[in-house]
Amino acid sequence: MTAAARALGEAFGRAPVFMRSGGSIPIVDVMQQLFGVPVVLMGFALPSDGMHAPNERVNLPTLHRGTAACARFLELVAAAGAPQESAA
């Protein structure tokens, strides 16, 4: 979650807001059990996007920032798991 918060902050220029939301995504539990790692979900929809409505839309600047946040998140997670080089 620390990596996700940092990536979102960098991409959007402000700290993310953590909120609980209704609904479920059954595959998330399967992925967590299969891979044995926590799953992080990041949403980028705006209230005006009408998620799951017949006229659903995506704000392109938000989509681009969200894509950048996901890429940065993966970089941060990879760096955190990378072995440290010893100064020998």
N, CA, C and O atoms as a GROMACS GRO file, in nm:
protein
  352
    1MET      N    1   0.083  -0.119   0.000
    1MET     CA    2   0.000   0.000   0.000
    1MET      C    3   0.087   0.125   0.000
    1MET      O    4   0.049   0.228  -0.057
    2THR      N    5   0.203   0.116   0.064
    2THR     CA    6   0.294   0.231   0.066
    2THR      C    7   0.339   0.264  -0.076
    2THR      O    8   0.342   0.381  -0.114
    3ALA      N    9   0.374   0.163  -0.153
    3ALA     CA   10   0.416   0.185  -0.291
    3ALA      C   11   0.301   0.241  -0.374
    3ALA      O   12   0.322   0.329  -0.458
    4ALA      N   13   0.180   0.191  -0.352
    4ALA     CA   14   0.064   0.241  -0.427
    4ALA      C   15   0.038   0.387  -0.392
    4ALA      O   16   0.013   0.468  -0.481
    5ALA      N   17   0.043   0.421  -0.264
    5ALA     CA   18   0.019   0.559  -0.223
    5ALA      C   19   0.124   0.652  -0.283
    5ALA      O   20   0.092   0.762  -0.329
    6ARG      N   21   0.248   0.608  -0.281
    6ARG     CA   22   0.355   0.692  -0.338
    6ARG      C   23   0.336   0.710  -0.488
    6ARG      O   24   0.348   0.821  -0.540
    7ALA      N   25   0.307   0.600  -0.559
    7ALA     CA   26   0.288   0.607  -0.704
    7ALA      C   27   0.170   0.697  -0.741
    7ALA      O   28   0.179   0.777  -0.834
    8LEU      N   29   0.060   0.683  -0.669
    8LEU     CA   30  -0.057   0.768  -0.695
    8LEU      C   31  -0.026   0.914  -0.667
    8LEU      O   32  -0.066   1.002  -0.743
    9GLY      N   33   0.043   0.940  -0.558
    9GLY     CA   34   0.080   1.078  -0.524
    9GLY      C   35   0.167   1.140  -0.631
    9GLY      O   36   0.147   1.256  -0.668
   10GLU      N   37   0.263   1.064  -0.681
   10GLU     CA   38   0.351   1.116  -0.786
   10GLU      C   39   0.274   1.143  -0.915
   10GLU      O   40   0.295   1.246  -0.980
   11ALA      N   41   0.186   1.052  -0.952
   11ALA     CA   42   0.113   1.065  -1.079
   11ALA      C   43   0.008   1.175  -1.076
   11ALA      O   44  -0.014   1.244  -1.176
   12PHE      N   45  -0.058   1.191  -0.961
   12PHE     CA   46  -0.169   1.287  -0.954
   12PHE      C   47  -0.132   1.417  -0.883
   12PHE      O   48  -0.212   1.511  -0.881
   13GLY      N   49  -0.013   1.423  -0.824
   13GLY     CA   50   0.031   1.547  -0.762
   13GLY      C   51  -0.028   1.576  -0.626
   13GLY      O   52  -0.020   1.689  -0.577
   14ARG      N   53  -0.088   1.477  -0.564
   14ARG     CA   54  -0.143   1.493  -0.428
   14ARG      C   55  -0.162   1.354  -0.366
   14ARG      O   56  -0.168   1.254  -0.437
   15ALA      N   57  -0.172   1.352  -0.235
   15ALA     CA   58  -0.187   1.225  -0.165
   15ALA      C   59  -0.320   1.159  -0.203
   15ALA      O   60  -0.421   1.228  -0.220
   16PRO      N   61  -0.321   1.027  -0.216
   16PRO     CA   62  -0.446   0.959  -0.250
   16PRO      C   63  -0.543   0.959  -0.132
   16PRO      O   64  -0.504   0.976  -0.016
   17VAL      N   65  -0.669   0.939  -0.164
   17VAL     CA   66  -0.773   0.924  -0.063
   17VAL      C   67  -0.807   0.775  -0.057
   17VAL      O   68  -0.844   0.715  -0.157
   18PHE      N   69  -0.794   0.718   0.060
   18PHE     CA   70  -0.828   0.577   0.079
   18PHE      C   71  -0.974   0.568   0.119
   18PHE      O   72  -1.016   0.632   0.216
   19MET      N   73  -1.051   0.491   0.045
   19MET     CA   74  -1.192   0.478   0.077
   19MET      C   75  -1.237   0.335   0.050
   19MET      O   76  -1.187   0.267  -0.040
   20ARG      N   77  -1.331   0.293   0.129
   20ARG     CA   78  -1.391   0.162   0.105
   20ARG      C   79  -1.510   0.181   0.013
   20ARG      O   80  -1.581   0.280   0.020
   21SER      N   81  -1.528   0.083  -0.074
   21SER     CA   82  -1.635   0.092  -0.170
   21SER      C   83  -1.705  -0.043  -0.180
   21SER      O   84  -1.642  -0.147  -0.160
   22GLY      N   85  -1.831  -0.041  -0.210
   22GLY     CA   86  -1.907  -0.165  -0.220
   22GLY      C   87  -1.870  -0.246  -0.342
   22GLY      O   88  -1.795  -0.200  -0.429
   23GLY      N   89  -1.922  -0.364  -0.348
   23GLY     CA   90  -1.897  -0.452  -0.461
   23GLY      C   91  -1.787  -0.552  -0.432
   23GLY      O   92  -1.717  -0.542  -0.331
   24SER      N   93  -1.773  -0.647  -0.520
   24SER     CA   94  -1.668  -0.746  -0.502
   24SER      C   95  -1.616  -0.787  -0.640
   24SER      O   96  -1.685  -0.778  -0.741
   25ILE      N   97  -1.494  -0.833  -0.639
   25ILE     CA   98  -1.432  -0.883  -0.760
   25ILE      C   99  -1.377  -1.021  -0.725
   25ILE      O  100  -1.265  -1.031  -0.674
   26PRO      N  101  -1.453  -1.127  -0.750
   26PRO     CA  102  -1.416  -1.260  -0.704
   26PRO      C  103  -1.275  -1.306  -0.746
   26PRO      O  104  -1.210  -1.379  -0.671
   27ILE      N  105  -1.229  -1.265  -0.861
   27ILE     CA  106  -1.097  -1.309  -0.908
   27ILE      C  107  -0.984  -1.257  -0.820
   27ILE      O  108  -0.876  -1.316  -0.819
   28VAL      N  109  -1.008  -1.149  -0.745
   28VAL     CA  110  -0.903  -1.093  -0.659
   28VAL      C  111  -0.861  -1.195  -0.553
   28VAL      O  112  -0.741  -1.214  -0.531
   29ASP      N  113  -0.955  -1.259  -0.490
   29ASP     CA  114  -0.922  -1.359  -0.389
   29ASP      C  115  -0.848  -1.477  -0.451
   29ASP      O  116  -0.754  -1.530  -0.392
   30VAL      N  117  -0.891  -1.517  -0.569
   30VAL     CA  118  -0.825  -1.628  -0.639
   30VAL      C  119  -0.680  -1.591  -0.670
   30VAL      O  120  -0.590  -1.672  -0.650
   31MET      N  121  -0.657  -1.470  -0.720
   31MET     CA  122  -0.521  -1.426  -0.752
   31MET      C  123  -0.434  -1.420  -0.627
   31MET      O  124  -0.318  -1.461  -0.629
   32GLN      N  125  -0.491  -1.369  -0.519
   32GLN     CA  126  -0.415  -1.360  -0.395
   32GLN      C  127  -0.376  -1.498  -0.345
   32GLN      O  128  -0.262  -1.518  -0.301
   33GLN      N  129  -0.467  -1.593  -0.351
   33GLN     CA  130  -0.436  -1.730  -0.307
   33GLN      C  131  -0.338  -1.798  -0.403
   33GLN      O  132  -0.246  -1.868  -0.359
   34LEU      N  133  -0.357  -1.778  -0.532
   34LEU     CA  134  -0.272  -1.843  -0.632
   34LEU      C  135  -0.128  -1.794  -0.625
   34LEU      O  136  -0.034  -1.874  -0.630
   35PHE      N  137  -0.111  -1.661  -0.615
   35PHE     CA  138   0.023  -1.604  -0.617
   35PHE      C  139   0.082  -1.582  -0.478
   35PHE      O  140   0.203  -1.560  -0.464
   36GLY      N  141   0.000  -1.588  -0.375
   36GLY     CA  142   0.048  -1.574  -0.238
   36GLY      C  143   0.098  -1.435  -0.204
   36GLY      O  144   0.186  -1.419  -0.119
   37VAL      N  145   0.043  -1.336  -0.270
   37VAL     CA  146   0.082  -1.198  -0.241
   37VAL      C  147  -0.044  -1.112  -0.226
   37VAL      O  148  -0.149  -1.144  -0.281
   38PRO      N  149  -0.033  -1.003  -0.152
   38PRO     CA  150  -0.150  -0.914  -0.139
   38PRO      C  151  -0.185  -0.851  -0.274
   38PRO      O  152  -0.097  -0.828  -0.358
   39VAL      N  153  -0.311  -0.823  -0.294
   39VAL     CA  154  -0.358  -0.758  -0.416
   39VAL      C  155  -0.396  -0.615  -0.382
   39VAL      O  156  -0.465  -0.590  -0.283
   40VAL      N  157  -0.350  -0.522  -0.463
   40VAL     CA  158  -0.382  -0.380  -0.444
   40VAL      C  159  -0.470  -0.336  -0.560
   40VAL      O  160  -0.434  -0.354  -0.676
   41LEU      N  161  -0.586  -0.278  -0.529
   41LEU     CA  162  -0.675  -0.225  -0.632
   41LEU      C  163  -0.669  -0.073  -0.629
   41LEU      O  164  -0.680  -0.012  -0.522
   42MET      N  165  -0.653  -0.014  -0.745
   42MET     CA  166  -0.650   0.132  -0.755
   42MET      C  167  -0.757   0.175  -0.855
   42MET      O  168  -0.759   0.129  -0.969
   43GLY      N  169  -0.846   0.263  -0.812
   43GLY     CA  170  -0.951   0.312  -0.900
   43GLY      C  171  -0.923   0.453  -0.946
   43GLY      O  172  -0.869   0.534  -0.870
   44PHE      N  173  -0.960   0.482  -1.068
   44PHE     CA  174  -0.933   0.615  -1.125
   44PHE      C  175  -1.058   0.683  -1.178
   44PHE      O  176  -1.048   0.785  -1.247
   45ALA      N  177  -1.175   0.630  -1.147
   45ALA     CA  178  -1.299   0.687  -1.199
   45ALA      C  179  -1.336   0.814  -1.125
   45ALA      O  180  -1.313   0.827  -1.004
   46LEU      N  181  -1.391   0.906  -1.198
   46LEU     CA  182  -1.445   1.029  -1.140
   46LEU      C  183  -1.594   1.009  -1.115
   46LEU      O  184  -1.656   0.927  -1.183
   47PRO      N  185  -1.652   1.081  -1.021
   47PRO     CA  186  -1.796   1.067  -0.997
   47PRO      C  187  -1.880   1.089  -1.123
   47PRO      O  188  -1.986   1.029  -1.138
   48SER      N  189  -1.832   1.175  -1.211
   48SER     CA  190  -1.908   1.206  -1.333
   48SER      C  191  -1.891   1.100  -1.443
   48SER      O  192  -1.953   1.112  -1.549
   49ASP      N  193  -1.808   1.000  -1.421
   49ASP     CA  194  -1.783   0.899  -1.524
   49ASP      C  195  -1.898   0.800  -1.542
   49ASP      O  196  -1.906   0.732  -1.644
   50GLY      N  197  -1.988   0.792  -1.444
   50GLY     CA  198  -2.103   0.702  -1.457
   50GLY      C  199  -2.062   0.556  -1.469
   50GLY      O  200  -2.109   0.486  -1.558
   51MET      N  201  -1.974   0.511  -1.381
   51MET     CA  202  -1.922   0.374  -1.389
   51MET      C  203  -2.036   0.272  -1.395
   51MET      O  204  -2.130   0.275  -1.315
   52HIS      N  205  -2.025   0.183  -1.491
   52HIS     CA  206  -2.119   0.073  -1.516
   52HIS      C  207  -2.257   0.121  -1.564
   52HIS      O  208  -2.351   0.042  -1.569
   53ALA      N  209  -2.268   0.247  -1.598
   53ALA     CA  210  -2.393   0.299  -1.654
   53ALA      C  211  -2.391   0.283  -1.807
   53ALA      O  212  -2.285   0.261  -1.864
   54PRO      N  213  -2.505   0.293  -1.872
   54PRO     CA  214  -2.507   0.282  -2.018
   54PRO      C  215  -2.422   0.388  -2.088
   54PRO      O  216  -2.370   0.365  -2.197
   55ASN      N  217  -2.407   0.504  -2.025
   55ASN     CA  218  -2.327   0.611  -2.086
   55ASN      C  219  -2.195   0.630  -2.011
   55ASN      O  220  -2.145   0.742  -1.999
   56GLU      N  221  -2.138   0.521  -1.963
   56GLU     CA  222  -2.011   0.525  -1.891
   56GLU      C  223  -1.904   0.589  -1.978
   56GLU      O  224  -1.902   0.571  -2.100
   57ARG      N  225  -1.815   0.664  -1.914
   57ARG     CA  226  -1.706   0.728  -1.989
   57ARG      C  227  -1.581   0.727  -1.903
   57ARG      O  228  -1.586   0.696  -1.784
   58VAL      N  229  -1.468   0.761  -1.964
   58VAL     CA  230  -1.342   0.772  -1.892
   58VAL      C  231  -1.278   0.905  -1.931
   58VAL      O  232  -1.266   0.936  -2.050
   59ASN      N  233  -1.238   0.981  -1.833
   59ASN     CA  234  -1.168   1.106  -1.856
   59ASN      C  235  -1.025   1.073  -1.899
   59ASN      O  236  -0.951   1.012  -1.821
   60LEU      N  237  -0.985   1.111  -2.020
   60LEU     CA  238  -0.855   1.069  -2.073
   60LEU      C  239  -0.736   1.117  -1.990
   60LEU      O  240  -0.644   1.038  -1.968
   61PRO      N  241  -0.732   1.242  -1.944
   61PRO     CA  242  -0.619   1.281  -1.858
   61PRO      C  243  -0.610   1.196  -1.731
   61PRO      O  244  -0.500   1.164  -1.686
   62THR      N  245  -0.724   1.160  -1.675
   62THR     CA  246  -0.724   1.074  -1.557
   62THR      C  247  -0.674   0.934  -1.593
   62THR      O  248  -0.598   0.874  -1.516
   63LEU      N  249  -0.716   0.883  -1.707
   63LEU     CA  250  -0.670   0.752  -1.753
   63LEU      C  251  -0.518   0.753  -1.771
   63LEU      O  252  -0.451   0.657  -1.731
   64HIS      N  253  -0.464   0.857  -1.830
   64HIS     CA  254  -0.320   0.866  -1.852
   64HIS      C  255  -0.243   0.874  -1.720
   64HIS      O  256  -0.140   0.809  -1.705
   65ARG      N  257  -0.294   0.952  -1.626
   65ARG     CA  258  -0.230   0.958  -1.494
   65ARG      C  259  -0.240   0.824  -1.421
   65ARG      O  260  -0.146   0.781  -1.355
   66GLY      N  261  -0.354   0.759  -1.435
   66GLY     CA  262  -0.372   0.628  -1.373
   66GLY      C  263  -0.276   0.524  -1.431
   66GLY      O  264  -0.221   0.442  -1.358
   67THR      N  265  -0.255   0.530  -1.562
   67THR     CA  266  -0.160   0.440  -1.626
   67THR      C  267  -0.018   0.466  -1.574
   67THR      O  268   0.056   0.373  -1.546
   68ALA      N  269   0.018   0.593  -1.562
   68ALA     CA  270   0.150   0.630  -1.508
   68ALA      C  271   0.164   0.582  -1.363
   68ALA      O  272   0.270   0.536  -1.323
   69ALA      N  273   0.056   0.593  -1.285
   69ALA     CA  274   0.060   0.548  -1.146
   69ALA      C  275   0.081   0.397  -1.138
   69ALA      O  276   0.158   0.350  -1.054
   70CYS      N  277   0.015   0.321  -1.225
   70CYS     CA  278   0.032   0.175  -1.226
   70CYS      C  279   0.176   0.138  -1.262
   70CYS      O  280   0.235   0.050  -1.199
   71ALA      N  281   0.231   0.203  -1.364
   71ALA     CA  282   0.369   0.175  -1.403
   71ALA      C  283   0.466   0.208  -1.290
   71ALA      O  284   0.557   0.130  -1.262
   72ARG      N  285   0.446   0.322  -1.225
   72ARG     CA  286   0.534   0.362  -1.115
   72ARG      C  287   0.519   0.266  -0.997
   72ARG      O  288   0.617   0.233  -0.932
   73PHE      N  289   0.398   0.221  -0.970
   73PHE     CA  290   0.373   0.124  -0.864
   73PHE      C  291   0.455  -0.002  -0.888
   73PHE      O  292   0.521  -0.053  -0.797
   74LEU      N  293   0.453  -0.054  -1.010
   74LEU     CA  294   0.530  -0.174  -1.042
   74LEU      C  295   0.679  -0.150  -1.026
   74LEU      O  296   0.751  -0.238  -0.978
   75GLU      N  297   0.727  -0.032  -1.065
   75GLU     CA  298   0.869   0.001  -1.045
   75GLU      C  299   0.904  -0.001  -0.897
   75GLU      O  300   1.007  -0.058  -0.859
   76LEU      N  301   0.822   0.060  -0.815
   76LEU     CA  302   0.848   0.067  -0.671
   76LEU      C  303   0.845  -0.070  -0.606
   76LEU      O  304   0.930  -0.101  -0.522
   77VAL      N  305   0.749  -0.153  -0.644
   77VAL     CA  306   0.740  -0.288  -0.588
   77VAL      C  307   0.862  -0.370  -0.632
   77VAL      O  308   0.919  -0.444  -0.552
   78ALA      N  309   0.901  -0.357  -0.758
   78ALA     CA  310   1.018  -0.431  -0.807
   78ALA      C  311   1.144  -0.386  -0.734
   78ALA      O  312   1.227  -0.469  -0.697
   79ALA      N  313   1.158  -0.257  -0.712
   79ALA     CA  314   1.277  -0.205  -0.643
   79ALA      C  315   1.280  -0.252  -0.498
   79ALA      O  316   1.387  -0.280  -0.444
   80ALA      N  317   1.165  -0.260  -0.436
   80ALA     CA  318   1.159  -0.303  -0.296
   80ALA      C  319   1.196  -0.450  -0.282
   80ALA      O  320   1.248  -0.491  -0.179
   81GLY      N  321   1.171  -0.530  -0.385
   81GLY     CA  322   1.201  -0.671  -0.378
   81GLY      C  323   1.336  -0.707  -0.436
   81GLY      O  324   1.379  -0.822  -0.428
   82ALA      N  325   1.405  -0.609  -0.497
   82ALA     CA  326   1.534  -0.637  -0.559
   82ALA      C  327   1.642  -0.653  -0.453
   82ALA      O  328   1.643  -0.582  -0.353
   83PRO      N  329   1.734  -0.748  -0.475
   83PRO     CA  330   1.844  -0.763  -0.379
   83PRO      C  331   1.932  -0.640  -0.379
   83PRO      O  332   1.956  -0.579  -0.483
   84GLN      N  333   1.979  -0.604  -0.263
   84GLN     CA  334   2.066  -0.487  -0.247
   84GLN      C  335   2.209  -0.524  -0.284
   84GLN      O  336   2.258  -0.630  -0.245
   85GLU      N  337   2.276  -0.437  -0.360
   85GLU     CA  338   2.416  -0.459  -0.392
   85GLU      C  339   2.501  -0.425  -0.272
   85GLU      O  340   2.478  -0.325  -0.205
   86SER      N  341   2.599  -0.509  -0.246
   86SER     CA  342   2.687  -0.481  -0.133
   86SER      C  343   2.801  -0.392  -0.178
   86SER      O  344   2.850  -0.405  -0.290
   87ALA      N  345   2.843  -0.303  -0.092
   87ALA     CA  346   2.953  -0.212  -0.122
   87ALA      C  347   3.082  -0.280  -0.078
   87ALA      O  348   3.131  -0.258   0.033
   88ALA      N  349   3.137  -0.362  -0.166
   88ALA     CA  350   3.257  -0.436  -0.128
   88ALA      C  351   3.380  -0.381  -0.190
   88ALA      O  352   3.490  -0.434  -0.168
   0.00000   0.00000   0.00000
